Amino acid sequence: MKAQTSRKRLRTNFGWLVADRGWRMLVGLFVSVLVTRYLGPERFGLLSYAFSLFAIASAVAGFGIDDVLARELVRKPAEARRLLRNGIFIKLTGALVAFLGVVLMAWWQAADDLQGPLVVGLVGLGLFFQPADVVELWFQSRERMRPPVIARQITLVLAAAIRVGLVASAAPLWCFAAATAFEMALVAVAFTFLWWKERTKPPATGRTPRWRSDALGLVREGWPSCYRDCWS
């Protein structure tokens, strides 16, 4: 009976993930075509450059701890709060370092044109909202993908509507960069709300948190994944 319940839960979670990927691809394709045609090659190229820097910075900021953190959440469900706090602290620290790095790089390459650093900086603000993604790892460890998937889908639709509105109102380039960071902020708010609803379910551990050694342990185990993500 327990095995059947586990298989059913696995199929349900897999179905939610497939639906999430398919819907994201469909909406993303529609919005990308619309935004590309509106911005034109030059402005869209600058926005794509900002996205490329953001992707590298995001891999660095995460220190590759997602897989390690998900494993520890499965192994030690009673210590979920401590593990999530460590994950948020690590990702926030990495976000600050990565943000400064990409902005300085864009400013160094921009010469006298400040539009590039502005766009990169606005997109890069999204790094500070990504630490909230650790909440999704907790739901993964509990085999409950429905709440985070629904949260991401709602924010995806809202963000798509905002971008369509920007195209309709002939908004400047920096607005599209700001919309990217705003979308990540919406996801962070949604995940924070989900955690607030579930806050009583992961019991707190009675041990004194060893946050420094635990955080360093996560980083030490995660750096190979960080290296892989930077080069993939």
N, C-alpha and C positions, 0 to 999 in steps of 0.2 A: 504493500500500500504506500509506504514511504517512497519507494523507488518510482512508483507511478506518478506520485505527486511531484517528485523532483523532475521527472521527464516532462511532465505537463508544464511546469514552471519554466523549464529550459526552452521549450518550444514557444511559449508565450513571449519570453524575453527576446528570443531570436526574431520572432515576428515583429515585435515593436522596433527592433534595431533595423530590420530590413525596410520597414515602412518609413522610418526616420530617414534613412539614407536615400530612398527613392524620392520622397517628398522634397528633401533638401536639394537634390540634383535638379528636380523639375523647376522648383521656384528659383534656384540659383541660376539656371540657364536662362530663364525668362528675364530676370532682373539684369543679368550680365549683358545680354544682347541689347536691352533697352539703354543701359548706362553707357555701354561702349559706343553705340550709335550717337548718343547725345554728346559725350565728351570729345569724341574724335581721337585720332591716333596719338597726338602729342600729350594731351591732358590725361587720357587713359593710360598712356605709357608711364607717366609720372605716378599715377595712382598704383599701377602694378608694381612699380619699383618700391613704393612704400610698403605694399603687401609682402614683397619678397624679403625686405629687411625685417618686417614684422615676424614672418615665419621663422627666420633664423633666430631673432631675438626671443621668440616664444620658446623655441627648443632650448636655448641657453637658460632662460629664466626658470624653466621647469626643473632643471638639473636632472631630468630623466627619472624622477622619483615616482611617477604615476604607477608603473607596474609594481614597484617595490611596496608602495603605500597600499595598493589594492591587495597585495598578498598578505601584508600585515593586518589589514582590516578583517580579512577572512580568518586568519590565525588567532587574532586577539580581539574579538568583538567587544569584550569588556573594557578595552582601552581605546575605543573609537574616538572619544573626545580628545584625548591626548595626541593620538596619531594625526587627527585632522588639524589640531592647532599647530603641530609641528610642520605639517604640510603647507598650511597657509603661511606660516612664518618664512619657510624656505622659499616659497614662490614669490612672496612679496619682496624679499631681499633680492632675489634674482631679477624680478621685474624692475626694480630701481636701477640696478647695475646695467641691465640690458637696455632700458629706456635711454639712459644717459649715453650709452655706447652708440645706439643707432642715430640719435639726434646729433651727436658730435660728428659722426661719419657723414651724415647728410649735409651738415653745415660745412664741413671741410670740402666736400665735393661740389657744393653749390656755387662757389665763387661769390658773385654779387647778387644772385637770384635767391631770394628768401622764401619763394613759394615751395621749393623742394623740402627744406627743413620744416616748414609749417605743416605740410601734408604728412610728412613722416612722423612728426611729433604728435599730430592729432590721432593718426592711426595707432601710434605707439602707446597712447594713453590706455588702450585696451589691455595692455599687459597688466595693469594694476587691478583689473577685474577678473583675470583668469584664475587667481588663487581660489575663487569660489567653486571652481570645477571639482575640488576635492570632495564636495558633497555628492557629486555624481559617482565618484569612486565608492562612497559608502553605500549608495543604492545598488551598485554593481555587486558589491560584496554580499549584500542581502538578497541578490537575485530578484531585484524589483526595478526593472528598467522603465516601467510605464510612467511614473511621475517625472523623472528628468527628461524623458523623450517628449512628453506633452509640453513641459515648460519650454524646451528648445523650439518646438514647433510653433508655439504661440509667439515667442519672441521673433522667430523667423518671419512669420506673416507680418508682424508689426514693422520689422525692419524693412521688409520688401515694400510695404505701403509707404513708408517714409521715403525710400529711394525713388519710387514712382512719383511721389509728390515733389521731390526735388527736381526731377526731370521736367515735370509739368510746369514748375515755377521758374525754370531756367536758372537754377541755383549755381553758384560758383563751385570750383573744384574742392575747396576746403570743406564745404558742407558735406560732400560725399565721404571725405576722410573722417569728419566728425561723426557721421552716421555709423561708420564702422565701430568706433569706440562706444557709441551710444548703444548699439546692438549688444556688445559684450557687457555693458553695464546692466542692460535689461536681463540678460542671462544670469548675471551675478545676483540681482535682486530676486529673481525667480528661485534660484537655488537657495538663497538665504531664507526665503519664505518656506521652502520645502523642509529645510533643516529645522526651522522654528517649529513647524508642525510636528516633526518627528523627534524633537529634542529630548523627550522623556524615554525614548525607546532604547538608545544605546546607553547602558548603565555606566556610571562613572567609576573608574578604578579607585581603590583606596590607597594606592601607592603614591608616594611623593613623585611628581613628574620629574624625570631627568631630561629636561627638554634639550639641553645642549648636546649631550651624548647621543640622544635619540635622533636629533636633527642631523648631526654629523654622520650617524650611521646610515640614514636614508640617503644622504648625498653621496656617501662612499659607495653604496651599492647601486646608486642610480646613474653614476657618471658614464658607464658604458652605453646606456640607452640615450643619454644626452648626446654623446659623440655620434651615435648612429643617426639620431634625428637631425643633427646639424648637417650631415652629409647625405641624407636621403632626399 
